[in-house]
Amino acid sequence: MSYLEYNVKTIPTGWRKIFHLNWALVILLVAVSSVGFLMLYSVAGGTLDRWAEPQMERFALGLFVMFAVAMVPIWFWRNVAALAYGVSILLLIFVEFFGIIGMGAQRWIDLGFIRLQPSELTKITLVMVLAAYYDWLDVKKVSRPLWVLIPVLVILVPTALTLIQPDLGTAILLLVGGAIVMFCAGVSWWYFGVVIAAGVGLVSAVFSSRGTPWQLLQDYQYRRIDTFLDPSQDPLGAGYHITQSKIALGSGGFTGRGFMQGTQSRLNFLPEKHTDFIFTTLAEEFGFIGAMSLLTLYGLIILFCIISAIQNTDRFGSLLTLGIAAAFFLYFAINMSMVMGLAPVVGVPLPLVSYGGSAMLVLMGAFGLVQSAHIHRPRSR
């Protein structure tokens, strides 16, 4: 036993947990959030008060939440996974009847100090309950039809409740995120082949239903699809947002125009420049180098989560970590694809960078779960 190992084992339990935190992951989260503070300062015209300062306060609270969640043993989160999922479903039902309407959608619950978006919470509780389910289930039963049907229903219920808000972006995240956990748990490839085939059929049905009494999507969602396929159809209307976003991305070049020198954001051509389209401001001001730097930080966060999951011999902790890493990846992948015109505009924020309260706190809580799994994983003595 080395001197360092001896001293770690003699530290009281609470301090030992702090020592075993994945500090590299903490540093990466702080780095990405700092990029967000910088960009929010820029899009506000050089003032902290409007967006940057509130975001800093939320991140500080988020760090506290992450450390608090991390200190709780992972077995506790396994035991409350089903309860947490049930509460999130009830909140989704509650928001359908009593939620606050904003920008044509009913997605939020006003708690006074913050507007809670239950669908954000559901992204994490869904991963928790699926990880707990596959931790409980015998590995030999993972691909049997009955035992596959149960998690499929668990995924479809919140997806459907989110879709009717309407919130297509979050519904996609729930559906794909849940499927990734099932895949990581070892569900047979054949099921995913069937789902892909069904997805192709669903897409056909979506387009066929347009203009009929049984139309599957809202009119504005169809307009988003039209804009995605051909933004030039309505460059001053539905295609305006993505057109301006592409102009901002292209004008940044390799090194960017410089901090607070982006014309698209400074002159208010960019829509939702502090939330969904903040990545375009980053690319315009810092160019390809700035965009790739942020993408590298995101990639390192995913990498450290995967390494932690591989090292973890506890099935629940490993699946939980992989599921949260997948949800985080979908967050930034969909947002970046959206602002580059590679995917329809579905209103998914850039994680830890876009302005927002409930998304920030839920995401930091999720990384607290990752830390809990990392700290409390079985270790050789």
C-alpha positions in Angstrom: 0.0 0.0 0.0 1.4 3.4 -1.0 1.6 6.4 1.3 -1.1 8.1 -0.7 -3.4 5.1 -0.5 -2.8 4.7 3.2 -3.7 8.3 3.9 -6.9 8.2 1.8 -8.1 5.2 3.7 -7.6 6.9 7.0 -9.6 10.0 6.0 -13.1 10.2 7.5 -15.8 9.0 5.2 -17.2 12.5 4.3 -13.8 13.8 3.4 -13.0 10.6 1.5 -16.0 11.2 -0.7 -14.8 14.6 -1.6 -11.4 13.1 -2.5 -13.0 10.5 -4.7 -15.1 13.1 -6.7 -14.4 13.1 -10.4 -12.7 16.5 -10.2 -11.8 16.5 -13.9 -15.5 16.4 -14.7 -16.1 19.3 -12.2 -13.5 21.4 -13.9 -14.9 20.7 -17.4 -18.4 21.7 -16.2 -17.1 25.0 -14.8 -15.2 25.6 -18.0 -18.3 25.1 -20.2 -20.4 27.2 -18.0 -17.8 30.0 -18.0 -18.1 30.0 -21.8 -21.8 30.5 -21.3 -21.3 33.4 -18.9 -18.9 35.0 -21.4 -21.4 34.7 -24.3 -24.4 35.9 -22.2 -22.3 39.0 -21.3 -21.6 39.6 -25.0 -25.2 39.2 -26.3 -26.4 41.5 -23.5 -24.2 44.3 -24.9 -21.5 44.1 -22.3 -23.6 44.0 -19.1 -23.8 41.3 -16.5 -27.2 42.2 -15.1 -29.4 41.0 -17.9 -28.5 37.4 -18.4 -24.9 36.6 -17.2 -25.3 37.4 -13.5 -28.5 35.4 -13.0 -26.9 32.5 -14.9 -23.9 32.7 -12.6 -26.1 32.5 -9.5 -28.0 29.5 -11.0 -24.7 27.8 -11.7 -23.5 28.4 -8.1 -26.7 26.9 -6.9 -26.3 24.1 -9.4 -22.8 23.3 -8.1 -24.3 23.0 -4.6 -27.0 20.7 -5.8 -24.4 18.6 -7.7 -22.2 18.2 -4.6 -25.2 17.5 -2.3 -26.5 14.8 -4.7 -23.0 13.3 -5.1 -22.6 12.8 -1.3 -25.8 10.6 -1.1 -25.1 6.9 -1.6 -25.9 5.5 -5.0 -28.2 2.8 -3.5 -30.5 5.6 -2.3 -31.0 6.9 -5.8 -31.6 3.4 -7.0 -34.4 2.9 -4.4 -36.1 6.2 -5.2 -35.9 6.0 -9.0 -39.4 4.7 -9.5 -40.8 7.4 -7.1 -38.9 10.1 -8.9 -40.2 8.9 -12.2 -43.8 8.8 -10.9 -43.5 12.4 -9.5 -42.2 13.7 -12.9 -45.2 12.0 -14.6 -47.6 13.7 -12.2 -45.9 17.1 -12.9 -46.3 16.5 -16.6 -50.0 15.9 -16.1 -50.3 18.9 -13.8 -48.6 21.2 -16.3 -51.1 20.1 -18.9 -54.0 21.6 -16.8 -52.4 24.3 -14.8 -49.1 25.1 -16.5 -47.9 28.5 -17.7 -48.2 29.2 -21.4 -45.2 30.8 -23.2 -44.4 31.1 -26.9 -47.5 29.0 -27.8 -46.6 26.1 -25.5 -47.7 25.1 -22.0 -44.6 23.7 -20.4 -43.8 25.5 -17.1 -44.9 25.5 -13.5 -44.3 28.9 -11.7 -42.7 28.2 -8.3 -42.2 31.9 -7.7 -38.4 32.0 -7.6 -38.1 29.8 -10.8 -40.1 28.4 -13.6 -39.9 24.7 -13.4 -40.1 22.7 -16.7 -41.2 19.2 -15.7 -40.1 17.7 -19.0 -36.5 18.7 -18.1 -36.7 16.8 -14.9 -38.3 13.8 -16.7 -35.2 13.4 -18.9 -33.2 12.4 -15.8 -35.9 10.5 -13.9 -36.5 8.4 -17.0 -32.8 7.4 -17.1 -32.9 6.6 -13.4 -35.9 4.3 -13.6 -34.6 2.5 -16.6 -31.2 2.0 -15.0 -33.0 0.7 -11.8 -35.2 -1.6 -13.9 -32.3 -3.2 -15.7 -30.3 -3.5 -12.5 -33.2 -5.5 -11.0 -33.9 -7.6 -14.2 -32.1 -10.8 -14.8 -29.6 -10.3 -17.7 -31.1 -13.4 -19.4 -34.5 -11.7 -19.6 -33.4 -8.4 -21.1 -34.4 -9.2 -24.7 -37.6 -11.2 -24.0 -40.7 -9.5 -25.4 -42.5 -9.0 -22.2 -39.5 -7.5 -20.4 -38.9 -5.2 -23.4 -42.5 -4.0 -23.5 -42.3 -2.6 -19.9 -39.5 -0.1 -20.5 -41.0 0.8 -23.9 -44.2 1.9 -22.1 -42.1 3.7 -19.4 -40.5 5.7 -22.3 -43.7 6.3 -24.3 -45.8 7.7 -21.4 -43.7 10.8 -20.7 -42.9 11.2 -24.4 -46.6 11.4 -25.3 -47.3 13.8 -22.4 -44.4 16.1 -23.6 -45.5 15.9 -27.2 -48.9 17.3 -26.5 -47.5 20.4 -24.7 -46.3 20.7 -27.5 -42.5 20.2 -27.1 -41.2 18.1 -30.0 -37.6 18.6 -29.2 -37.8 17.3 -25.6 -40.1 14.4 -26.8 -37.3 13.3 -29.2 -34.7 13.6 -26.4 -36.8 11.4 -24.1 -37.5 8.8 -26.9 -33.9 8.5 -28.1 -32.4 8.8 -24.6 -34.5 6.0 -23.3 -33.6 3.8 -26.4 -29.9 4.4 -25.7 -30.3 3.1 -22.1 -32.1 0.0 -23.5 -29.3 -0.5 -26.0 -26.6 -0.2 -23.3 -28.5 -2.7 -21.1 -28.1 -5.3 -23.9 -31.5 -5.3 -25.6 -31.3 -7.2 -28.9 -30.6 -5.3 -32.1 -33.7 -6.7 -33.7 -36.0 -4.6 -31.6 -34.2 -1.4 -32.7 -34.5 -2.5 -36.3 -38.3 -2.8 -35.8 -38.4 0.6 -34.2 -36.4 2.2 -37.1 -38.8 0.7 -39.6 -41.8 2.0 -37.5 -40.1 5.4 -37.4 -39.9 5.5 -41.2 -43.6 4.6 -41.2 -44.4 7.3 -38.7 -42.6 9.9 -40.7 -44.6 9.0 -43.7 -47.8 9.2 -41.6 -46.8 12.6 -40.3 -46.5 14.0 -43.8 -49.6 12.2 -45.0 -51.7 13.6 -42.1 -50.9 17.2 -43.0 -54.1 19.2 -43.6 -56.3 16.4 -42.4 -58.6 16.2 -39.3 -56.1 13.7 -37.8 -53.0 15.9 -38.3 -50.2 14.5 -36.1 -48.2 17.7 -35.6 -49.0 21.3 -35.0 -49.0 23.7 -38.0 -45.9 25.5 -36.6 -44.0 22.2 -36.4 -44.8 21.5 -40.1 -43.5 25.0 -40.9 -40.3 24.1 -39.1 -39.9 21.0 -41.3 -40.6 23.1 -44.4 -38.0 25.6 -43.3 -35.5 22.9 -42.6 -35.9 21.4 -46.1 -35.8 24.7 -47.9 -35.2 27.9 -45.8 -35.2 30.0 -49.0 -39.0 29.4 -49.4 -39.7 32.1 -46.9 -36.4 34.0 -46.0 -38.2 36.8 -44.3 -40.7 34.6 -42.5 -40.4 31.0 -41.3 -36.9 30.7 -42.9 -35.6 33.9 -41.3 -34.1 32.3 -38.1 -32.1 29.6 -39.8 -31.0 31.9 -42.6 -29.6 34.5 -40.1 -28.0 31.7 -38.1 -26.1 30.4 -41.1 -25.0 33.9 -41.9 -23.6 34.3 -38.4 -21.9 30.9 -38.5 -20.3 31.6 -41.9 -19.2 35.2 -41.1 -17.1 34.0 -38.1 -14.6 32.3 -40.4 -11.6 30.6 -38.8 -10.8 32.9 -35.9 -14.0 34.9 -35.6 -14.8 38.6 -35.6 -13.7 39.1 -32.1 -15.4 39.3 -28.7 -18.5 41.4 -28.8 -17.9 42.2 -32.4 -20.5 39.9 -34.0 -22.8 41.9 -36.2 -25.6 39.4 -36.3 -26.1 39.3 -32.6 -25.2 42.9 -31.8 -27.7 44.2 -34.4 -30.4 41.7 -33.2 -30.6 39.8 -36.4 -30.2 36.5 -34.5 -33.4 35.1 -32.9 -33.3 33.8 -29.3 -29.6 34.8 -29.2 -29.3 34.1 -25.5 -31.0 30.7 -25.5 -31.4 28.3 -28.5 -29.1 30.2 -30.9 -26.3 31.2 -28.6 -23.9 28.8 -30.4 -24.1 30.9 -33.5 -22.9 34.0 -31.5 -20.0 32.0 -30.2 -19.1 30.9 -33.8 -19.4 34.4 -35.1 -17.2 36.0 -32.5 -14.6 33.2 -32.0 -14.9 31.4 -35.3 -14.2 27.8 -36.1 -11.5 27.7 -33.3 -14.0 28.8 -30.7 -16.7 26.4 -31.9 -14.4 23.5 -31.9 -13.0 24.4 -28.5 -16.5 24.2 -27.0 -17.2 21.0 -28.8 -13.9 19.6 -27.4 -15.0 20.4 -23.9 -18.3 18.7 -24.5 -16.5 15.7 -25.9 -14.3 15.5 -22.9 -17.3 15.5 -20.5 -18.8 12.6 -22.5 -15.4 10.8 -22.4 -15.0 11.1 -18.7 -18.5 9.8 -18.1 -17.9 6.8 -20.3 -14.6 6.0 -18.6 -16.4 6.3 -15.2 -19.2 4.0 -16.4 -16.7 1.4 -17.8 -14.8 1.3 -14.5 -18.0 0.9 -12.5 -18.9 -2.7 -11.7 -22.3 -1.7 -10.3 -24.9 -2.1 -13.0 -27.2 0.6 -11.9 -24.4 3.2 -11.5 -22.9 2.3 -14.9 -26.2 2.5 -16.8 -27.2 5.7 -15.0 -23.9 7.3 -16.0 -24.2 6.2 -19.6 -27.8 7.3 -19.8 -27.0 10.8 -18.5 -24.0 11.1 -20.8 -26.3 10.1 -23.7 -28.9 12.7 -22.7 -26.2 15.4 -22.4 -24.8 14.4 -25.9 -28.3 14.7 -27.4 -28.7 18.1 -25.9 -25.7 19.7 -27.6 -25.8 17.5 -30.7 -29.4 18.5 -31.5 -28.8 22.2 -30.7 -25.7 22.4 -32.9 -27.4 20.5 -35.7 -30.4 22.8 -35.4 -28.5 26.1 -35.7 -26.4 24.8 -38.6 -29.5 23.8 -40.6 -28.8 20.0 -40.2 -31.9 19.4 -38.2 -35.3 21.2 -37.8 -35.5 24.0 -35.3 -37.0 22.2 -32.2 -36.1 24.5 -29.4 -33.4 22.6 -27.6 -31.0 24.8 -25.6 -27.2 24.4 -25.6 -26.4 22.7 -22.2 -24.7 24.9 -19.6 -24.3 27.7 -22.1 -27.8 28.8 -23.0 -29.7 31.0 -20.5 -32.2 29.1 -18.4 -32.9 28.1 -14.9 -34.6 24.7 -14.7 -32.4 23.2 -17.4 -29.3 24.3 -15.6 -30.3 23.0 -12.2 -31.6 19.7 -13.5 -28.5 19.1 -15.5 -26.2 19.8 -12.6 -28.3 17.5 -10.4 -27.9 14.8 -13.1 -24.1 15.2 -13.0 -24.5 14.9 -9.2 -25.9 11.4 -9.9 -22.9 10.7 -12.1 -20.6 11.8 -9.3 -22.5 9.7 -6.8 -22.1 6.6 -9.0 -18.4 7.4 -9.3 -17.8 8.0 -5.6 -19.7 5.0 -4.4 -18.7 2.5 -7.0 -17.2 -0.8 -5.7 -13.5 -0.4 -5.0 -10.7 -2.8 -4.3 -9.4 -2.5 -0.8 
